[in-house]
Structures are given as C-alpha cells and as structure tokens.
C-alpha cells in the first residue's frame, strides 16, 4: 500500500517548522511567484485548472452502497454540450 502524499504550503518560514517531521524524507519544493498586493477586476488572477491532486486523498474511501444510484442520477441530469 502506498503512503499518502503530504502537501505543505506557505512561506519558507511556515514550511521549515515541519523540518523534524520531514527529516530523512524526499521532498519537492516549488517556489511560487510573489502575490500582487491588489487584484483588480480589470486584472483578474490567471485561471489555473485543477489538477485533481486534492481528490486523491479520498481515493479508496467510498463507504456507501449507492454508487449505482448516484451514477444513474448523473446520467439522468446530464445536458448535451453545445459548441
């Protein structure tokens, strides 16, 4: 069984607080661009599509017996796409 990925986000000072917890483990550090001080309606933040990573923490946790009913409701409520 694979272990869950731990995701920590914050400033370097906030992340380094977890150094004892992360000692000896492989980590990946991504340096994000600086936040702008103000976001105006003329300059909205750029759209970044979801990666699905947040959903992975729920993998294998289905505990219900109504999967077929839920799928049927999804199929019944779908609307055709128009391009």
N, C-alpha and C positions, 0 to 999 in steps of 0.2 A: 504494500500500500504506500502511495506517495504522500509526503507531508504537504500540508498547505503552505502556500507562499505567503510570507509576511510582507505587508506593504506599509511602509512608514513614510509619511510626507510632512515636510515642514522646513524650517530654516535649518542650517547646519547645526546651530546650537541646540535646536529641538531634537534633531536626529541623533546627535552624539550622546545624548542622555541614555540611549539604548546600547551603548558600546559594550557593556558587560554581557548583555543578552545576545549580542551578535558576535562576540569573540569566537574565533575559530570557524565561523560560517562564511560561505561565499555570499557576497553581496553585489548589487549593481547600483551604482549611483548615477542618477540623471540630473544634470543641472538645468533647471528650468529658467526661462527668460524672466527678467525683472518685471514685476507688475507695474502697470502705469498707475499714476496717482488718481486719475479720474477716467471713467469710461463715459463718453457722451453718446447720445442716441445717434449722432452722425457718424460715430466711430465705434460701432459695437464690437465686442470681443469676437475673435475669429472662431468659427464653428469647428469643433473637433469631434468627429464621430466617436461614439462609444466603442470601446474595444471588446467589451464582453467580459473583461477580467473580473469585474465586480460580481458577475453572475457565477463565476467558477467556484466561489466559496460555498455555493448552495448545491454543488454537484453531489449527487447521491443522497440527498436529504429528503427526497419525496417520501411522505409517510401516509399519503391518502390512498383510497381505493376508488377514486372518482376520476381517474385520468381519462378514461374513455368519454365520460360525460363532459369533461372540460374541453376535450378536443372537438367533440360534436358541437358544442356551443361556439367555439372558434369558427368552425366551418360554416355554421348557420349565419353568423354575423359578419362574415367577410363581404366586402363590397368590391366590385370589379375596379381595377385601376384604369384611369384614363390618362393617356399621354398626349 
